[in-house]
Amino acid sequence: MRFSSVQEKEIIEATSGKFIGYIVDAEVDEKEGAITAFIISPPKKFYHLFQGEELVKKVLFSNILTVGKDVILVKSPDE
């Protein structure tokens, strides 16, 4: 699976069903060459257009439950 195809999928938190955002970057372990986490950008809201910094979240690769056709289900980090 290509990274560009993963970026198009919505990230959904499995227990609440909440839309978290989209993947904007990946964190890679240099020694292993494996992805350790995805960097998620929340959906844009009108009031965010006037703020300079963008809030991003990190989702560990181990927290991904399943990758579907249109969405990626993740568990919350506190589970």
C-alpha positions in Angstrom: 0.0 0.0 0.0 1.4 3.4 -1.0 1.6 6.2 1.5 -0.4 8.5 -0.8 -3.4 6.1 -0.7 -3.3 6.0 3.1 -3.3 9.8 3.3 -6.7 9.9 1.5 -8.4 7.8 4.2 -10.3 9.2 7.2 -8.9 8.4 10.6 -11.7 7.3 13.0 -11.5 6.6 16.7 -13.1 3.2 17.1 -14.8 3.5 20.5 -16.4 6.9 20.0 -16.7 6.9 16.2 -15.2 10.4 16.2 -13.5 11.6 13.0 -9.9 12.6 14.0 -8.5 13.8 10.7 -6.2 12.8 7.9 -2.6 11.5 7.8 -0.1 14.2 6.9 3.2 12.5 7.8 4.7 9.4 9.1 7.4 8.7 11.8 9.9 6.1 10.7 12.3 4.0 12.7 15.7 4.7 11.0 17.2 1.4 12.0 14.3 -0.9 11.0 12.9 1.3 8.2 9.4 0.7 9.7 6.6 3.2 10.3 6.2 3.7 14.1 3.5 6.4 14.0 1.3 8.5 11.8 1.0 12.3 12.3 -2.7 13.3 12.0 -4.0 16.8 11.1 -7.5 17.5 12.5 -10.2 18.7 10.1 -10.0 22.4 9.2 -12.5 24.6 10.9 -13.3 28.2 10.0 -11.8 29.7 13.1 -8.5 27.8 12.5 -8.0 29.8 9.3 -7.1 32.7 11.4 -4.7 30.9 13.7 -1.0 30.4 12.8 -0.3 27.0 14.3 -1.9 23.8 13.3 -2.8 21.2 16.0 -1.5 17.8 15.1 -1.8 14.4 16.8 0.4 11.3 16.8 -1.2 7.9 16.4 1.1 5.0 17.1 1.2 2.3 14.5 0.4 -0.2 17.3 -2.9 1.6 17.9 -4.2 1.0 14.4 -7.0 -1.6 14.5 -7.9 -2.0 10.8 -7.4 -0.3 7.5 -10.5 -0.3 5.4 -11.4 0.9 1.9 -12.2 4.5 3.0 -11.3 4.7 6.7 -8.6 3.7 9.2 -9.9 2.7 12.7 -7.7 3.4 15.6 -8.0 2.8 19.3 -7.5 5.7 21.7 -4.1 5.8 23.4 -5.6 5.4 26.9 -7.2 2.0 26.1 
